[in-house]
Amino acid sequence: MDFARRASRLDSLLLRHQPWWRFNAYAGAAATHLDNHKSLRDYLHSLSPAEIHNLQGDDQGLLTALRPHFEPATELAELINITPAGPPLNPQEPPKGIPGRKWQQIHAFIAAHTNMHRPILEWCAGKGYLGEAISQHYQLPVTALEIDPQLVAAGNARAKGDSPLRQIIRCDVMSNDVHQQLTPAQHLVALHACGGLHQRLLRLAVAHNSPQLSLAPCCYHRFNDTYTVLSQQFKNSALHISSNDLRSAVRQTNTARHGEISARRTLQAWHLGLRELLPVLGADKSTALPSLPQHWSKRSFAEFAQAQLDHKNIRHALPGGLADFEQTGWQQLHRAEAIDLLRMAFRRALELRCVLDSLLYLQEHGYQCSLSEFCSASLSPRNLLIQAQKSP
Ligand SMILES: C[S@@+](CC[C@H](N)C(=O)[O-])C[C@H]1O[C@@H](n2cnc3c(N)ncnc32)[C@H](O)[C@@H]1O
């Protein structure tokens, strides 16, 4: 299926099924859109917390499980199926200072290319690890752009004396200064450049007629006040994607540590339990409550509730039977997580829509493009790679 056709089918699928993926299961509203879907509702309610956790991290597995109960699952599974790139390079120990997971992503990114032969311009480079690996693998000069002066200094300390020449330049890629870093023969590369930053890269690649670009995008909602569609095809769409939708596209826990997930869930359950308690204290159930930092999960529900009440100036002693409210919170969390699987079923489709928008924009400007999954989702859920080339 060509990219324009896949994009058009994805767009109309997302448009038709908005009530499923725009529903916030954690906000306390009744899931009335499930009323006429008894088999789906029964299936979701039958899932254990462990089953829900496994499905949350496996897009295709989730769609397979939903298929007997949920009509859009079959088409979603077809549309989000992207060919994995070839096997990664032979694993090597990461060079000193490069975290193991980042090193494996970099290896997979490089292995997804059949060849690299142009001078490299690395976008939003951090300490320039990707450029370092490309430079060593292909003996190419690398210029890397990064805004954070500490990362620039650390990257240049690593690059000192390297041959071929490698340098990290402090540069805000959103500023006009960036133009002077783009030269006609470069291969532009970006690993995990966030929303507005990679859209800037695409616009500049087109403006400077860059011959080659490789982009693994991430965090589509960041560095963007509002998400701006780039491609003509999606400019004509009736579907409008908000920053909130985009946040939802990258909400995933495959690479989060067990402790982080557990702390987040505890605070969510307490939050829901406290909402049930508020009316008993004479407060409105929908009172806006601040989110507390993760270390609060190590305290007790009573301390958590007291801190929130103090914050809201609710001067009312905590009643007895708090354990019941805490338990209700955990039950509600379990139910919300089950229902939220339906939003998650569309998560990858939303992400792919953003990526196809970038790809179609490049195609519309004369680039030949390919799209692959350059690493496994367990290594990084942001594993889509656009490769684009333009003949002179
Ligand atoms: C998600 S990190 C990715 C870093 C690196 N490419 C990697 O994969 O490890 C995004 C990087 O973009 C940099 N950045 C953010 N805003 C920037 C800007 N306006 N100009 C240049 N770099 C920027 C950040 O400092 C950060 O190092």
The ligand as a Gaussian input file, in Angstrom:
#p B3LYP/6-31G(d) Opt

LIG

0 1
 C       15.299000      13.732000      23.126000
 S       16.874000      14.480000      23.121000
 C       17.696000      13.523000      21.879000
 C       19.184000      13.622000      21.961000
 C       19.937000      12.636000      21.065000
 N       19.627000      12.833000      19.674000
 C       19.680000      11.221000      21.498000
 O       18.994000      10.469000      20.796000
 O       20.157000      10.861000      22.576000
 C       16.562000      16.020000      22.309000
 C       17.751000      16.975000      22.302000
 O       17.330000      18.180000      21.650000
 C       17.991000      19.259000      22.268000
 N       17.263000      20.503000      21.918000
 C       16.107000      20.951000      22.442000
 N       15.763000      22.133000      21.879000
 C       16.727000      22.410000      20.963000
 C       16.919000      23.489000      20.056000
 N       16.025000      24.502000      19.989000
 N       18.009000      23.484000      19.276000
 C       18.904000      22.461000      19.354000
 N       18.778000      21.403000      20.188000
 C       17.687000      21.375000      20.981000
 C       17.920000      18.893000      23.737000
 O       18.837000      19.652000      24.516000
 C       18.234000      17.397000      23.686000
 O       19.614000      17.165000      23.785000

